[in-house]
Amino acid sequence: MFHAGQRPRRIFYVTAGELRLVRHSTTGNEIILQRQRAGFLAEASLWSSRYHYDGIAVETGEAMAFRVKLFQQALQ
């Protein structure tokens, strides 16, 4: 879905399947920060200049993607 360091362009709403936010330790181990099966994923990045984690799909699913700029405008 996206990688740490990338500029957030979309915010995702999971409707099916499972998406995860992960980081990797210095030894390469995966650290799961969030598992999402229904609802918003990575909403903390809505106001950030970059993602601080990777967003991955761990199974087939569906998610709605909203443009960050339009989503921000709707909230204001």
Rosetta constraint file for C-alpha pairs under 8 A:
AtomPair CA 1 CA 54 HARMONIC 7.76 0.50
AtomPair CA 1 CA 55 HARMONIC 5.32 0.50
AtomPair CA 1 CA 56 HARMONIC 5.48 0.50
AtomPair CA 1 CA 57 HARMONIC 6.95 0.50
AtomPair CA 2 CA 6 HARMONIC 7.01 0.50
AtomPair CA 2 CA 51 HARMONIC 7.99 0.50
AtomPair CA 2 CA 54 HARMONIC 5.72 0.50
AtomPair CA 2 CA 55 HARMONIC 5.13 0.50
AtomPair CA 2 CA 56 HARMONIC 7.10 0.50
AtomPair CA 3 CA 51 HARMONIC 6.84 0.50
AtomPair CA 3 CA 53 HARMONIC 6.33 0.50
AtomPair CA 3 CA 54 HARMONIC 4.25 0.50
AtomPair CA 3 CA 55 HARMONIC 6.30 0.50
AtomPair CA 4 CA 50 HARMONIC 7.18 0.50
AtomPair CA 4 CA 51 HARMONIC 4.81 0.50
AtomPair CA 4 CA 52 HARMONIC 4.87 0.50
AtomPair CA 4 CA 53 HARMONIC 4.36 0.50
AtomPair CA 4 CA 54 HARMONIC 5.00 0.50
AtomPair CA 5 CA 50 HARMONIC 5.23 0.50
AtomPair CA 5 CA 51 HARMONIC 5.24 0.50
AtomPair CA 5 CA 52 HARMONIC 6.23 0.50
AtomPair CA 5 CA 53 HARMONIC 7.64 0.50
AtomPair CA 6 CA 50 HARMONIC 5.26 0.50
AtomPair CA 6 CA 51 HARMONIC 5.65 0.50
AtomPair CA 7 CA 49 HARMONIC 5.75 0.50
AtomPair CA 7 CA 50 HARMONIC 4.31 0.50
AtomPair CA 7 CA 51 HARMONIC 6.32 0.50
AtomPair CA 8 CA 45 HARMONIC 6.67 0.50
AtomPair CA 8 CA 46 HARMONIC 7.07 0.50
AtomPair CA 8 CA 48 HARMONIC 7.43 0.50
AtomPair CA 8 CA 49 HARMONIC 6.84 0.50
AtomPair CA 8 CA 50 HARMONIC 5.75 0.50
AtomPair CA 8 CA 51 HARMONIC 6.24 0.50
AtomPair CA 8 CA 68 HARMONIC 7.01 0.50
AtomPair CA 9 CA 67 HARMONIC 5.85 0.50
AtomPair CA 9 CA 68 HARMONIC 5.32 0.50
AtomPair CA 9 CA 69 HARMONIC 7.64 0.50
AtomPair CA 10 CA 65 HARMONIC 5.75 0.50
AtomPair CA 10 CA 66 HARMONIC 5.20 0.50
AtomPair CA 10 CA 67 HARMONIC 4.51 0.50
AtomPair CA 10 CA 68 HARMONIC 4.95 0.50
AtomPair CA 11 CA 40 HARMONIC 7.42 0.50
AtomPair CA 11 CA 41 HARMONIC 6.96 0.50
AtomPair CA 11 CA 42 HARMONIC 6.81 0.50
AtomPair CA 11 CA 43 HARMONIC 6.53 0.50
AtomPair CA 11 CA 46 HARMONIC 6.95 0.50
AtomPair CA 11 CA 65 HARMONIC 5.67 0.50
AtomPair CA 11 CA 66 HARMONIC 5.23 0.50
AtomPair CA 11 CA 67 HARMONIC 6.47 0.50
AtomPair CA 11 CA 68 HARMONIC 5.93 0.50
AtomPair CA 11 CA 71 HARMONIC 8.00 0.50
AtomPair CA 12 CA 40 HARMONIC 5.68 0.50
AtomPair CA 12 CA 41 HARMONIC 5.48 0.50
AtomPair CA 12 CA 42 HARMONIC 7.31 0.50
AtomPair CA 12 CA 43 HARMONIC 7.97 0.50
AtomPair CA 12 CA 63 HARMONIC 6.11 0.50
AtomPair CA 12 CA 64 HARMONIC 5.59 0.50
AtomPair CA 12 CA 65 HARMONIC 4.63 0.50
AtomPair CA 12 CA 66 HARMONIC 6.38 0.50
AtomPair CA 13 CA 38 HARMONIC 7.16 0.50
AtomPair CA 13 CA 39 HARMONIC 5.10 0.50
AtomPair CA 13 CA 40 HARMONIC 4.25 0.50
AtomPair CA 13 CA 41 HARMONIC 6.15 0.50
AtomPair CA 13 CA 63 HARMONIC 5.27 0.50
AtomPair CA 13 CA 64 HARMONIC 5.07 0.50
AtomPair CA 13 CA 65 HARMONIC 6.52 0.50
AtomPair CA 14 CA 18 HARMONIC 7.55 0.50
AtomPair CA 14 CA 19 HARMONIC 7.39 0.50
AtomPair CA 14 CA 36 HARMONIC 6.89 0.50
AtomPair CA 14 CA 37 HARMONIC 6.04 0.50
AtomPair CA 14 CA 38 HARMONIC 4.88 0.50
AtomPair CA 14 CA 39 HARMONIC 5.16 0.50
AtomPair CA 14 CA 40 HARMONIC 6.16 0.50
AtomPair CA 14 CA 41 HARMONIC 7.06 0.50
AtomPair CA 14 CA 61 HARMONIC 7.98 0.50
AtomPair CA 14 CA 62 HARMONIC 6.19 0.50
AtomPair CA 14 CA 63 HARMONIC 4.20 0.50
AtomPair CA 14 CA 64 HARMONIC 6.47 0.50
AtomPair CA 15 CA 37 HARMONIC 6.83 0.50
AtomPair CA 15 CA 38 HARMONIC 5.19 0.50
AtomPair CA 15 CA 39 HARMONIC 6.88 0.50
AtomPair CA 15 CA 61 HARMONIC 7.41 0.50
AtomPair CA 15 CA 62 HARMONIC 5.50 0.50
AtomPair CA 15 CA 63 HARMONIC 5.33 0.50
AtomPair CA 15 CA 64 HARMONIC 7.38 0.50
AtomPair CA 16 CA 37 HARMONIC 6.10 0.50
AtomPair CA 16 CA 38 HARMONIC 6.63 0.50
AtomPair CA 16 CA 60 HARMONIC 7.96 0.50
AtomPair CA 16 CA 61 HARMONIC 4.65 0.50
AtomPair CA 16 CA 62 HARMONIC 4.91 0.50
AtomPair CA 16 CA 63 HARMONIC 6.86 0.50
AtomPair CA 17 CA 37 HARMONIC 5.76 0.50
AtomPair CA 17 CA 57 HARMONIC 7.86 0.50
AtomPair CA 17 CA 58 HARMONIC 7.76 0.50
AtomPair CA 17 CA 59 HARMONIC 5.69 0.50
AtomPair CA 17 CA 60 HARMONIC 5.59 0.50
AtomPair CA 17 CA 61 HARMONIC 3.82 0.50
AtomPair CA 17 CA 62 HARMONIC 6.38 0.50
AtomPair CA 18 CA 35 HARMONIC 6.76 0.50
AtomPair CA 18 CA 36 HARMONIC 5.58 0.50
AtomPair CA 18 CA 37 HARMONIC 4.70 0.50
AtomPair CA 18 CA 57 HARMONIC 6.08 0.50
AtomPair CA 18 CA 58 HARMONIC 5.82 0.50
AtomPair CA 18 CA 59 HARMONIC 5.85 0.50
AtomPair CA 18 CA 60 HARMONIC 7.57 0.50
AtomPair CA 18 CA 61 HARMONIC 6.62 0.50
AtomPair CA 19 CA 35 HARMONIC 6.01 0.50
AtomPair CA 19 CA 36 HARMONIC 5.33 0.50
AtomPair CA 19 CA 37 HARMONIC 6.67 0.50
AtomPair CA 19 CA 41 HARMONIC 7.70 0.50
AtomPair CA 19 CA 55 HARMONIC 6.86 0.50
AtomPair CA 19 CA 56 HARMONIC 5.56 0.50
AtomPair CA 19 CA 57 HARMONIC 4.44 0.50
AtomPair CA 19 CA 58 HARMONIC 5.94 0.50
AtomPair CA 19 CA 59 HARMONIC 7.62 0.50
AtomPair CA 20 CA 32 HARMONIC 6.87 0.50
AtomPair CA 20 CA 33 HARMONIC 7.35 0.50
AtomPair CA 20 CA 34 HARMONIC 5.47 0.50
AtomPair CA 20 CA 35 HARMONIC 4.60 0.50
AtomPair CA 20 CA 36 HARMONIC 6.16 0.50
AtomPair CA 20 CA 41 HARMONIC 7.98 0.50
AtomPair CA 20 CA 54 HARMONIC 7.97 0.50
AtomPair CA 20 CA 55 HARMONIC 5.63 0.50
AtomPair CA 20 CA 56 HARMONIC 5.33 0.50
AtomPair CA 20 CA 57 HARMONIC 6.43 0.50
AtomPair CA 20 CA 58 HARMONIC 7.16 0.50
AtomPair CA 21 CA 32 HARMONIC 6.07 0.50
AtomPair CA 21 CA 33 HARMONIC 5.34 0.50
AtomPair CA 21 CA 34 HARMONIC 5.08 0.50
AtomPair CA 21 CA 35 HARMONIC 6.73 0.50
AtomPair CA 21 CA 41 HARMONIC 7.88 0.50
AtomPair CA 21 CA 42 HARMONIC 7.38 0.50
AtomPair CA 21 CA 53 HARMONIC 6.15 0.50
AtomPair CA 21 CA 54 HARMONIC 5.57 0.50
AtomPair CA 21 CA 55 HARMONIC 4.68 0.50
AtomPair CA 21 CA 56 HARMONIC 6.55 0.50
AtomPair CA 22 CA 30 HARMONIC 6.43 0.50
AtomPair CA 22 CA 31 HARMONIC 5.45 0.50
AtomPair CA 22 CA 32 HARMONIC 4.57 0.50
AtomPair CA 22 CA 33 HARMONIC 5.47 0.50
AtomPair CA 22 CA 34 HARMONIC 7.25 0.50
AtomPair CA 22 CA 53 HARMONIC 5.57 0.50
AtomPair CA 22 CA 54 HARMONIC 5.25 0.50
AtomPair CA 22 CA 55 HARMONIC 6.53 0.50
AtomPair CA 22 CA 56 HARMONIC 7.64 0.50
AtomPair CA 23 CA 30 HARMONIC 5.92 0.50
AtomPair CA 23 CA 31 HARMONIC 5.19 0.50
AtomPair CA 23 CA 32 HARMONIC 6.70 0.50
AtomPair CA 23 CA 33 HARMONIC 7.34 0.50
AtomPair CA 23 CA 53 HARMONIC 5.24 0.50
AtomPair CA 23 CA 54 HARMONIC 6.33 0.50
AtomPair CA 24 CA 28 HARMONIC 5.38 0.50
AtomPair CA 24 CA 29 HARMONIC 5.39 0.50
AtomPair CA 24 CA 30 HARMONIC 4.62 0.50
AtomPair CA 24 CA 31 HARMONIC 5.75 0.50
AtomPair CA 25 CA 29 HARMONIC 5.22 0.50
AtomPair CA 25 CA 30 HARMONIC 6.51 0.50
AtomPair CA 25 CA 31 HARMONIC 6.93 0.50
AtomPair CA 36 CA 40 HARMONIC 7.62 0.50
AtomPair CA 36 CA 41 HARMONIC 6.61 0.50
AtomPair CA 42 CA 46 HARMONIC 7.43 0.50
AtomPair CA 42 CA 55 HARMONIC 7.91 0.50
AtomPair CA 44 CA 48 HARMONIC 7.41 0.50
AtomPair CA 45 CA 49 HARMONIC 7.60 0.50
AtomPair CA 45 CA 50 HARMONIC 6.98 0.50
AtomPair CA 45 CA 51 HARMONIC 6.03 0.50
AtomPair CA 45 CA 52 HARMONIC 7.96 0.50
AtomPair CA 46 CA 68 HARMONIC 6.39 0.50
AtomPair CA 46 CA 72 HARMONIC 7.47 0.50
AtomPair CA 57 CA 61 HARMONIC 7.76 0.50
AtomPair CA 66 CA 70 HARMONIC 7.42 0.50
AtomPair CA 66 CA 71 HARMONIC 6.51 0.50
AtomPair CA 67 CA 71 HARMONIC 6.08 0.50
AtomPair CA 68 CA 72 HARMONIC 6.02 0.50
AtomPair CA 69 CA 73 HARMONIC 6.25 0.50
AtomPair CA 70 CA 74 HARMONIC 6.24 0.50
AtomPair CA 71 CA 75 HARMONIC 6.43 0.50
AtomPair CA 72 CA 76 HARMONIC 6.49 0.50
